[in-house]
Amino acid sequence: MPQVRDAFAVLQATYNDGCTTPGNCAYFLTRVLTNLDDLYDSMKASPKGNGHFAGPLTWIRAMQRTLGGDFSFPNLKRHQKLMLGTRDKVNTWMQSHPDDYR
């Protein structure tokens, strides 16, 4: 499992991609979901403890619950705003955190 800093770096790379390229949207949304899930797992496994990452863990878990285990492209597309909003919220938290995860 990647360290939190490494998982976050992979998530940040999604800012260079998007649904604007024809035929790329399904790949992009799946990638954002996978990267958020990986970051969640890294945070849960971190020796800093769940309390250290309380906000991001809550936001990612809420997104996961909303998706309800349906990772089909139509469902991801339906929840695109939530997924990207979660990514952006986590990104802001991580970059403004005193530990500076950039």
N, CA, C and O atoms as a printed pandas DataFrame, in Angstrom:
     atom_number atom_name residue_name chain_id  residue_number  x_coord  y_coord  z_coord
0              1         N          MET        A               1    0.853   -1.179    0.000
1              2        CA          MET        A               1    0.000    0.000    0.000
2              3         C          MET        A               1    0.897    1.240    0.000
3              4         O          MET        A               1    1.874    1.304    0.746
4              5         N          PRO        A               2    0.562    2.216   -0.835
5              6        CA          PRO        A               2    1.397    3.418   -0.902
6              7         C          PRO        A               2    1.262    4.270    0.363
7              8         O          PRO        A               2    0.243    4.226    1.051
8              9         N          GLN        A               3    2.291    5.030    0.647
9             10        CA          GLN        A               3    2.240    6.007    1.733
10            11         C          GLN        A               3    1.237    7.095    1.356
11            12         O          GLN        A               3    0.933    7.274    0.176
12            13         N          VAL        A               4    0.729    7.811    2.332
13            14        CA          VAL        A               4   -0.267    8.852    2.082
14            15         C          VAL        A               4    0.266    9.869    1.068
15            16         O          VAL        A               4   -0.446   10.234    0.132
16            17         N          ARG        A               5    1.488   10.322    1.238
17            18        CA          ARG        A               5    2.057   11.332    0.338
18            19         C          ARG        A               5    2.088   10.817   -1.104
19            20         O          ARG        A               5    1.784   11.565   -2.034
20            21         N          ASP        A               6    2.450    9.552   -1.293
21            22        CA          ASP        A               6    2.504    8.969   -2.641
22            23         C          ASP        A               6    1.117    8.811   -3.245
23            24         O          ASP        A               6    0.914    9.106   -4.422
24            25         N          ALA        A               7    0.158    8.347   -2.442
25            26        CA          ALA        A               7   -1.215    8.187   -2.931
26            27         C          ALA        A               7   -1.806    9.547   -3.290
27            28         O          ALA        A               7   -2.559    9.664   -4.257
28            29         N          PHE        A               8   -1.469   10.565   -2.519
29            30        CA          PHE        A               8   -1.953   11.908   -2.801
30            31         C          PHE        A               8   -1.349   12.442   -4.101
31            32         O          PHE        A               8   -2.042   13.092   -4.885
32            33         N          ALA        A               9   -0.083   12.176   -4.328
33            34        CA          ALA        A               9    0.570   12.624   -5.567
34            35         C          ALA        A               9   -0.112   12.020   -6.794
35            36         O          ALA        A               9   -0.289   12.698   -7.806
36            37         N          VAL        A              10   -0.492   10.755   -6.704
37            38        CA          VAL        A              10   -1.183   10.096   -7.814
38            39         C          VAL        A              10   -2.542   10.758   -8.045
39            40         O          VAL        A              10   -2.937   10.986   -9.188
40            41         N          LEU        A              11   -3.249   11.063   -6.971
41            42        CA          LEU        A              11   -4.539   11.747   -7.092
42            43         C          LEU        A              11   -4.361   13.120   -7.731
43            44         O          LEU        A              11   -5.159   13.511   -8.582
44            45         N          GLN        A              12   -3.345   13.841   -7.338
45            46        CA          GLN        A              12   -3.112   15.174   -7.912
46            47         C          GLN        A              12   -2.886   15.109   -9.417
47            48         O          GLN        A              12   -3.199   16.065  -10.128
48            49         N          ALA        A              13   -2.356   14.017   -9.906
49            50        CA          ALA        A              13   -2.108   13.883  -11.344
50            51         C          ALA        A              13   -3.407   13.891  -12.146
51            52         O          ALA        A              13   -3.379   14.122  -13.355
52            53         N          THR        A              14   -4.544   13.644  -11.496
53            54        CA          THR        A              14   -5.814   13.663  -12.225
54            55         C          THR        A              14   -6.190   15.076  -12.653
55            56         O          THR        A              14   -7.072   15.247  -13.494
56            57         N          TYR        A              15   -5.546   16.079  -12.098
57            58        CA          TYR        A              15   -5.830   17.457  -12.499
58            59         C          TYR        A              15   -5.359   17.736  -13.925
59            60         O          TYR        A              15   -5.754   18.736  -14.525
60            61         N          ASN        A              16   -4.517   16.856  -14.469
61            62        CA          ASN        A              16   -4.031   17.017  -15.839
62            63         C          ASN        A              16   -4.897   16.279  -16.848
63            64         O          ASN        A              16   -4.531   16.175  -18.019
64            65         N          ASP        A              17   -6.037   15.767  -16.408
65            66        CA          ASP        A              17   -6.899   14.956  -17.256
66            67         C          ASP        A              17   -8.341   15.401  -17.030
67            68         O          ASP        A              17   -8.603   16.278  -16.207
68            69         N          GLY        A              18   -9.269   14.800  -17.758
69            70        CA          GLY        A              18  -10.663   15.152  -17.555
70            71         C          GLY        A              18  -11.587   14.486  -18.544
71            72         O          GLY        A              18  -11.180   13.603  -19.300
72            73         N          CYS        A              19  -12.811   14.907  -18.534
73            74        CA          CYS        A              19  -13.833   14.356  -19.422
74            75         C          CYS        A              19  -13.935   15.131  -20.720
75            76         O          CYS        A              19  -14.869   14.914  -21.492
76            77         N          THR        A              20  -13.008   16.018  -20.976
77            78        CA          THR        A              20  -13.091   16.837  -22.180
78            79         C          THR        A              20  -12.547   16.131  -23.420
79            80         O          THR        A              20  -12.917   16.481  -24.540
80            81         N          THR        A              21  -11.684   15.154  -23.233
81            82        CA          THR        A              21  -11.156   14.399  -24.359
82            83         C          THR        A              21  -12.163   13.319  -24.743
83            84         O          THR        A              21  -12.558   12.527  -23.889
84            85         N          PRO        A              22  -12.587   13.266  -26.002
85            86        CA          PRO        A              22  -13.567   12.265  -26.418
86            87         C          PRO        A              22  -13.099   10.839  -26.075
87            88         O          PRO        A              22  -11.956   10.462  -26.331
88            89         N          GLY        A              23  -14.014   10.072  -25.494
89            90        CA          GLY        A              23  -13.727    8.681  -25.166
90            91         C          GLY        A              23  -12.897    8.490  -23.912
91            92         O          GLY        A              23  -12.578    7.358  -23.550
92            93         N          ASN        A              24  -12.541    9.577  -23.243
93            94        CA          ASN        A              24  -11.671    9.488  -22.073
94            95         C          ASN        A              24  -12.417    9.561  -20.746
95            96         O          ASN        A              24  -11.838    9.265  -19.700
96            97         N          CYS        A              25  -13.672    9.944  -20.768
97            98        CA          CYS        A              25  -14.397   10.233  -19.537
98            99         C          CYS        A              25  -14.512    9.010  -18.618
99           100         O          CYS        A              25  -14.299    9.126  -17.411
100          101         N          ALA        A              26  -14.839    7.872  -19.161
101          102        CA          ALA        A              26  -14.971    6.667  -18.327
102          103         C          ALA        A              26  -13.645    6.344  -17.648
103          104         O          ALA        A              26  -13.607    6.049  -16.453
104          105         N          TYR        A              27  -12.561    6.402  -18.411
105          106        CA          TYR        A              27  -11.234    6.150  -17.846
106          107         C          TYR        A              27  -10.925    7.164  -16.742
107          108         O          TYR        A              27  -10.478    6.789  -15.658
108          109         N          PHE        A              28  -11.161    8.431  -17.017
109          110        CA          PHE        A              28  -10.844    9.495  -16.069
110          111         C          PHE        A              28  -11.622    9.331  -14.765
111          112         O          PHE        A              28  -11.031    9.389  -13.686
112          113         N          LEU        A              29  -12.933    9.128  -14.846
113          114        CA          LEU        A              29  -13.737    9.004  -13.631
114          115         C          LEU        A              29  -13.366    7.763  -12.831
115          116         O          LEU        A              29  -13.340    7.797  -11.601
116          117         N          THR        A              30  -13.080    6.672  -13.526
117          118        CA          THR        A              30  -12.635    5.456  -12.830
118          119         C          THR        A              30  -11.305    5.711  -12.137
119          120         O          THR        A              30  -11.076    5.250  -11.019
120          121         N          ARG        A              31  -10.434    6.449  -12.812
121          122        CA          ARG        A              31   -9.128    6.778  -12.238
122          123         C          ARG        A              31   -9.279    7.650  -10.983
123          124         O          ARG        A              31   -8.612    7.398   -9.979
124          125         N          VAL        A              32  -10.133    8.657  -11.025
125          126        CA          VAL        A              32  -10.357    9.499   -9.848
126          127         C          VAL        A              32  -10.885    8.655   -8.697
127          128         O          VAL        A              32  -10.421    8.784   -7.564
128          129         N          LEU        A              33  -11.853    7.796   -8.983
129          130        CA          LEU        A              33  -12.421    6.929   -7.952
130          131         C          LEU        A              33  -11.350    6.021   -7.354
131          132         O          LEU        A              33  -11.235    5.919   -6.133
132          133         N          THR        A              34  -10.578    5.372   -8.196
133          134        CA          THR        A              34   -9.530    4.463   -7.733
134          135         C          THR        A              34   -8.501    5.216   -6.893
135          136         O          THR        A              34   -8.071    4.731   -5.846
136          137         N          ASN        A              35   -8.112    6.395   -7.355
137          138        CA          ASN        A              35   -7.119    7.188   -6.622
138          139         C          ASN        A              35   -7.643    7.639   -5.266
139          140         O          ASN        A              35   -6.899    7.631   -4.286
140          141         N          LEU        A              36   -8.913    8.033   -5.195
141          142        CA          LEU        A              36   -9.507    8.407   -3.908
142          143         C          LEU        A              36   -9.604    7.194   -2.984
143          144         O          LEU        A              36   -9.331    7.301   -1.788
144          145         N          ASP        A              37   -9.992    6.049   -3.532
145          146        CA          ASP        A              37  -10.056    4.819   -2.734
146          147         C          ASP        A              37   -8.676    4.443   -2.202
147          148         O          ASP        A              37   -8.547    4.046   -1.044
148          149         N          ASP        A              38   -7.642    4.564   -3.038
149          150        CA          ASP        A              38   -6.278    4.246   -2.609
150          151         C          ASP        A              38   -5.806    5.214   -1.521
151          152         O          ASP        A              38   -5.163    4.804   -0.555
152          153         N          LEU        A              39   -6.128    6.490   -1.684
153          154        CA          LEU        A              39   -5.753    7.472   -0.670
154          155         C          LEU        A              39   -6.469    7.173    0.649
155          156         O          LEU        A              39   -5.874    7.259    1.724
156          157         N          TYR        A              40   -7.739    6.824    0.554
157          158        CA          TYR        A              40   -8.518    6.446    1.739
158          159         C          TYR        A              40   -7.833    5.288    2.476
159          160         O          TYR        A              40   -7.634    5.342    3.689
160          161         N          ASP        A              41   -7.477    4.245    1.723
161          162        CA          ASP        A              41   -6.825    3.076    2.328
162          163         C          ASP        A              41   -5.487    3.450    2.960
163          164         O          ASP        A              41   -5.151    2.957    4.037
164          165         N          SER        A              42   -4.723    4.317    2.297
165          166        CA          SER        A              42   -3.435    4.752    2.838
166          167         C          SER        A              42   -3.624    5.547    4.122
167          168         O          SER        A              42   -2.859    5.388    5.073
168          169         N          MET        A              43   -4.635    6.399    4.150
169          170        CA          MET        A              43   -4.906    7.179    5.359
170          171         C          MET        A              43   -5.330    6.279    6.504
171          172         O          MET        A              43   -4.903    6.464    7.644
172          173         N          LYS        A              44   -6.181    5.297    6.192
173          174        CA          LYS        A              44   -6.644    4.357    7.228
174          175         C          LYS        A              44   -5.478    3.560    7.811
175          176         O          LYS        A              44   -5.481    3.234    8.999
176          177         N          ALA        A              45   -4.484    3.245    6.982
177          178        CA          ALA        A              45   -3.341    2.440    7.421
178          179         C          ALA        A              45   -2.216    3.280    8.022
179          180         O          ALA        A              45   -1.259    2.732    8.569
180          181         N          SER        A              46   -2.324    4.592    7.926
181          182        CA          SER        A              46   -1.260    5.471    8.392
182          183         C          SER        A              46   -1.068    5.369    9.904
183          184         O          SER        A              46   -2.042    5.293   10.651
184          185         N          PRO        A              47    0.181    5.368   10.351
185          186        CA          PRO        A              47    0.433    5.347   11.797
186          187         C          PRO        A              47   -0.031    6.630   12.501
187          188         O          PRO        A              47   -0.114    6.661   13.729
188          189         N          LYS        A              48   -0.332    7.681   11.741
189          190        CA          LYS        A              48   -0.827    8.919   12.346
190          191         C          LYS        A              48   -2.241    8.748   12.895
191          192         O          LYS        A              48   -2.687    9.534   13.731
192          193         N          GLY        A              49   -2.938    7.722   12.424
193          194        CA          GLY        A              49   -4.266    7.429   12.946
194          195         C          GLY        A              49   -5.387    8.117   12.197
195          196         O          GLY        A              49   -5.184    9.125   11.520
196          197         N          ASN        A              50   -6.570    7.553   12.332
197          198        CA          ASN        A              50   -7.748    8.058   11.635
198          199         C          ASN        A              50   -8.097    9.493   12.028
199          200         O          ASN        A              50   -8.594   10.259   11.202
200          201         N          GLY        A              51   -7.843    9.852   13.273
201          202        CA          GLY        A              51   -8.166   11.195   13.737
202          203         C          GLY        A              51   -7.384   12.268   12.995
203          204         O          GLY        A              51   -7.875   13.380   12.798
204          205         N          HIS        A              52   -6.180   11.937   12.589
205          206        CA          HIS        A              52   -5.347   12.882   11.853
206          207         C          HIS        A              52   -5.980   13.241   10.505
207          208         O          HIS        A              52   -5.875   14.378   10.045
208          209         N          PHE        A              53   -6.634   12.268    9.883
209          210        CA          PHE        A              53   -7.236   12.446    8.552
210          211         C          PHE        A              53   -8.761   12.453    8.610
211          212         O          PHE        A              53   -9.416   12.072    7.640
212          213         N          ALA        A              54   -9.328   12.874    9.720
213          214        CA          ALA        A              54  -10.778   12.770    9.931
214          215         C          ALA        A              54  -11.589   13.387    8.793
215          216         O          ALA        A              54  -12.525   12.758    8.301
216          217         N          GLY        A              55  -11.254   14.589    8.371
217          218        CA          GLY        A              55  -12.012   15.251    7.308
218          219         C          GLY        A              55  -11.967   14.483    6.003
219          220         O          GLY        A              55  -13.017   14.095    5.491
220          221         N          PRO        A              56  -10.781   14.250    5.443
221          222        CA          PRO        A              56  -10.707   13.527    4.179
222          223         C          PRO        A              56  -11.340   12.132    4.226
223          224         O          PRO        A              56  -11.993   11.712    3.271
224          225         N          LEU        A              57  -11.146   11.426    5.329
225          226        CA          LEU        A              57  -11.749   10.095    5.433
226          227         C          LEU        A              57  -13.277   10.189    5.398
227          228         O          LEU        A              57  -13.934    9.366    4.762
228          229         N          THR        A              58  -13.830   11.171    6.067
229          230        CA          THR        A              58  -15.286   11.363    6.088
230          231         C          THR        A              58  -15.806   11.704    4.696
231          232         O          THR        A              58  -16.821   11.160    4.262
232          233         N          TRP        A              59  -15.115   12.601    3.997
233          234        CA          TRP        A              59  -15.572   13.031    2.669
234          235         C          TRP        A              59  -15.500   11.895    1.651
235          236         O          TRP        A              59  -16.422   11.696    0.860
236          237         N          ILE        A              60  -14.394   11.156    1.683
237          238        CA          ILE        A              60  -14.241   10.045    0.736
238          239         C          ILE        A              60  -15.271    8.964    1.039
239          240         O          ILE        A              60  -15.875    8.410    0.121
240          241         N          ARG        A              61  -15.476    8.660    2.317
241          242        CA          ARG        A              61  -16.449    7.621    2.689
242          243         C          ARG        A              61  -17.857    8.037    2.275
243          244         O          ARG        A              61  -18.631    7.200    1.811
244          245         N          ALA        A              62  -18.197    9.296    2.432
245          246        CA          ALA        A              62  -19.529    9.778    2.015
246          247         C          ALA        A              62  -19.697    9.599    0.508
247          248         O          ALA        A              62  -20.766    9.197    0.049
248          249         N          MET        A              63  -18.659    9.892   -0.260
249          250        CA          MET        A              63  -18.720    9.705   -1.709
250          251         C          MET        A              63  -18.899    8.225   -2.040
251          252         O          MET        A              63  -19.701    7.868   -2.903
252          253         N          GLN        A              64  -18.146    7.365   -1.346
253          254        CA          GLN        A              64  -18.253    5.923   -1.587
254          255         C          GLN        A              64  -19.671    5.433   -1.287
255          256         O          GLN        A              64  -20.225    4.628   -2.036
256          257         N          ARG        A              65  -20.242    5.909   -0.217
257          258        CA          ARG        A              65  -21.621    5.503    0.138
258          259         C          ARG        A              65  -22.618    5.961   -0.932
259          260         O          ARG        A              65  -23.529    5.220   -1.301
260          261         N          THR        A              66  -22.435    7.180   -1.421
261          262        CA          THR        A              66  -23.336    7.696   -2.445
262          263         C          THR        A              66  -23.238    6.860   -3.720
263          264         O          THR        A              66  -24.254    6.596   -4.364
264          265         N          LEU        A              67  -22.046    6.447   -4.086
265          266        CA          LEU        A              67  -21.876    5.600   -5.277
266          267         C          LEU        A              67  -22.512    4.230   -5.067
267          268         O          LEU        A              67  -22.902    3.576   -6.034
268          269         N          GLY        A              68  -22.618    3.796   -3.833
269          270        CA          GLY        A              68  -23.328    2.572   -3.500
270          271         C          GLY        A              68  -22.777    1.316   -4.146
271          272         O          GLY        A              68  -23.526    0.370   -4.390
272          273         N          GLY        A              69  -21.490    1.286   -4.426
273          274        CA          GLY        A              69  -20.894    0.096   -5.028
274          275         C          GLY        A              69  -21.156   -0.045   -6.520
275          276         O          GLY        A              69  -20.741   -1.033   -7.128
276          277         N          ASP        A              70  -21.831    0.918   -7.115
277          278        CA          ASP        A              70  -22.102    0.892   -8.555
278          279         C          ASP        A              70  -21.026    1.725   -9.254
279          280         O          ASP        A              70  -21.070    2.956   -9.249
280          281         N          PHE        A              71  -20.067    1.032   -9.848
281          282        CA          PHE        A              71  -18.941    1.697  -10.492
282          283         C          PHE        A              71  -19.095    1.737  -12.007
283          284         O          PHE        A              71  -18.116    1.893  -12.736
284          285         N          SER        A              72  -20.330    1.595  -12.472
285          286        CA          SER        A              72  -20.594    1.674  -13.903
286          287         C          SER        A              72  -20.393    3.119  -14.366
287          288         O          SER        A              72  -20.554    4.058  -13.587
288          289         N          PHE        A              73  -20.047    3.281  -15.621
289          290        CA          PHE        A              73  -19.821    4.622  -16.143
290          291         C          PHE        A              73  -21.050    5.514  -15.975
291          292         O          PHE        A              73  -20.899    6.669  -15.579
292          293         N          PRO        A              74  -22.277    5.022  -16.263
293          294        CA          PRO        A              74  -23.427    5.918  -16.067
294          295         C          PRO        A              74  -23.546    6.438  -14.632
295          296         O          PRO        A              74  -23.902    7.598  -14.424
296          297         N          ASN        A              75  -23.251    5.588  -13.641
297          298        CA          ASN        A              75  -23.334    6.031  -12.251
298          299         C          ASN        A              75  -22.198    6.994  -11.911
299          300         O          ASN        A              75  -22.408    7.987  -11.216
300          301         N          LEU        A              76  -20.997    6.698  -12.402
301          302        CA          LEU        A              76  -19.878    7.608  -12.154
302          303         C          LEU        A              76  -20.139    8.969  -12.807
303          304         O          LEU        A              76  -19.864   10.012  -12.214
304          305         N          LYS        A              77  -20.663    8.950  -14.013
305          306        CA          LYS        A              77  -20.974   10.192  -14.729
306          307         C          LYS        A              77  -22.050   10.984  -13.974
307          308         O          LYS        A              77  -21.973   12.209  -13.870
308          309         N          ARG        A              78  -23.046   10.274  -13.453
309          310        CA          ARG        A              78  -24.120   10.901  -12.684
310          311         C          ARG        A              78  -23.552   11.602  -11.442
311          312         O          ARG        A              78  -24.059   12.643  -11.025
312          313         N          HIS        A              79  -22.506   11.026  -10.862
313          314        CA          HIS        A              79  -21.925   11.556   -9.635
314          315         C          HIS        A              79  -20.578   12.245   -9.873
315          316         O          HIS        A              79  -19.785   12.410   -8.947
316          317         N          GLN        A              80  -20.334   12.638  -11.106
317          318        CA          GLN        A              80  -19.073   13.281  -11.462
318          319         C          GLN        A              80  -18.799   14.516  -10.600
319          320         O          GLN        A              80  -17.682   14.702  -10.119
320          321         N          LYS        A              81  -19.798   15.345  -10.409
321          322        CA          LYS        A              81  -19.612   16.570   -9.625
322          323         C          LYS        A              81  -19.211   16.225   -8.188
323          324         O          LYS        A              81  -18.328   16.872   -7.624
324          325         N          LEU        A              82  -19.841   15.224   -7.597
325          326        CA          LEU        A              82  -19.506   14.794   -6.242
326          327         C          LEU        A              82  -18.074   14.261   -6.187
327          328         O          LEU        A              82  -17.316   14.598   -5.277
328          329         N          MET        A              83  -17.710   13.436   -7.155
329          330        CA          MET        A              83  -16.372   12.843   -7.160
330          331         C          MET        A              83  -15.288   13.910   -7.286
331          332         O          MET        A              83  -14.307   13.899   -6.542
332          333         N          LEU        A              84  -15.471   14.823   -8.223
333          334        CA          LEU        A              84  -14.463   15.865   -8.418
334          335         C          LEU        A              84  -14.474   16.857   -7.255
335          336         O          LEU        A              84  -13.432   17.391   -6.877
336          337         N          GLY        A              85  -15.643   17.097   -6.700
337          338        CA          GLY        A              85  -15.723   17.951   -5.523
338          339         C          GLY        A              85  -15.000   17.336   -4.331
339          340         O          GLY        A              85  -14.331   18.036   -3.572
340          341         N          THR        A              86  -15.141   16.024   -4.175
341          342        CA          THR        A              86  -14.433   15.319   -3.098
342          343         C          THR        A              86  -12.933   15.409   -3.330
343          344         O          THR        A              86  -12.174   15.699   -2.406
344          345         N          ARG        A              87  -12.508   15.163   -4.556
345          346        CA          ARG        A              87  -11.085   15.269   -4.889
346          347         C          ARG        A              87  -10.570   16.662   -4.549
347          348         O          ARG        A              87   -9.507   16.801   -3.944
348          349         N          ASP        A              88  -11.318   17.696   -4.937
349          350        CA          ASP        A              88  -10.875   19.068   -4.721
350          351         C          ASP        A              88  -10.833   19.423   -3.231
351          352         O          ASP        A              88   -9.921   20.111   -2.773
352          353         N          LYS        A              89  -11.815   18.954   -2.496
353          354        CA          LYS        A              89  -11.866   19.215   -1.051
354          355         C          LYS        A              89  -10.683   18.547   -0.343
355          356         O          LYS        A              89  -10.038   19.150    0.514
356          357         N          VAL        A              90  -10.409   17.289   -0.718
357          358        CA          VAL        A              90   -9.273   16.566   -0.146
358          359         C          VAL        A              90   -7.976   17.273   -0.527
359          360         O          VAL        A              90   -7.086   17.428    0.309
360          361         N          ASN        A              91   -7.864   17.698   -1.773
361          362        CA          ASN        A              91   -6.667   18.388   -2.242
362          363         C          ASN        A              91   -6.419   19.655   -1.421
363          364         O          ASN        A              91   -5.295   19.905   -0.986
364          365         N          THR        A              92   -7.459   20.448   -1.212
365          366        CA          THR        A              92   -7.329   21.684   -0.436
366          367         C          THR        A              92   -6.885   21.375    0.992
367          368         O          THR        A              92   -6.003   22.042    1.532
368          369         N          TRP        A              93   -7.496   20.369    1.596
369          370        CA          TRP        A              93   -7.140   19.990    2.966
370          371         C          TRP        A              93   -5.685   19.547    3.036
371          372         O          TRP        A              93   -4.939   19.976    3.916
372          373         N          MET        A              94   -5.287   18.693    2.109
373          374        CA          MET        A              94   -3.922   18.141    2.124
374          375         C          MET        A              94   -2.885   19.245    1.917
375          376         O          MET        A              94   -1.833   19.233    2.558
376          377         N          GLN        A              95   -3.170   20.192    1.035
377          378        CA          GLN        A              95   -2.193   21.239    0.752
378          379         C          GLN        A              95   -2.134   22.296    1.842
379          380         O          GLN        A              95   -1.120   22.977    1.989
380          381         N          SER        A              96   -3.205   22.440    2.607
381          382        CA          SER        A              96   -3.201   23.454    3.658
382          383         C          SER        A              96   -2.866   22.871    5.013
383          384         O          SER        A              96   -2.787   23.603    6.000
384          385         N          HIS        A              97   -2.666   21.558    5.077
385          386        CA          HIS        A              97   -2.357   20.891    6.332
386          387         C          HIS        A              97   -0.929   21.242    6.791
387          388         O          HIS        A              97   -0.028   21.357    5.960
388          389         N          PRO        A              98   -0.724   21.407    8.073
389          390        CA          PRO        A              98    0.633   21.745    8.561
390          391         C          PRO        A              98    1.711   20.733    8.137
391          392         O          PRO        A              98    2.879   21.101    8.012
392          393         N          ASP        A              99    1.335   19.467    7.914
393          394        CA          ASP        A              99    2.326   18.472    7.490
394          395         C          ASP        A              99    2.702   18.638    6.022
395          396         O          ASP        A              99    3.679   18.041    5.571
396          397         N          ASP        A             100    1.955   19.429    5.272
397          398        CA          ASP        A             100    2.214   19.710    3.862
398          399         C          ASP        A             100    2.472   18.432    3.072
399          400         O          ASP        A             100    3.615   17.996    2.936
400          401         N          TYR        A             101    1.432   17.856    2.570
401          402        CA          TYR        A             101    1.526   16.579    1.842
402          403         C          TYR        A             101    1.862   16.732    0.376
403          404         O          TYR        A             101    1.828   15.741   -0.354
404          405         N          ARG        A             102    2.191   17.947   -0.098
405          406        CA          ARG        A             102    2.563   18.127   -1.493
406          407         C          ARG        A             102    3.874   17.467   -1.804
407          408         O          ARG        A             102    4.338   17.523   -2.942
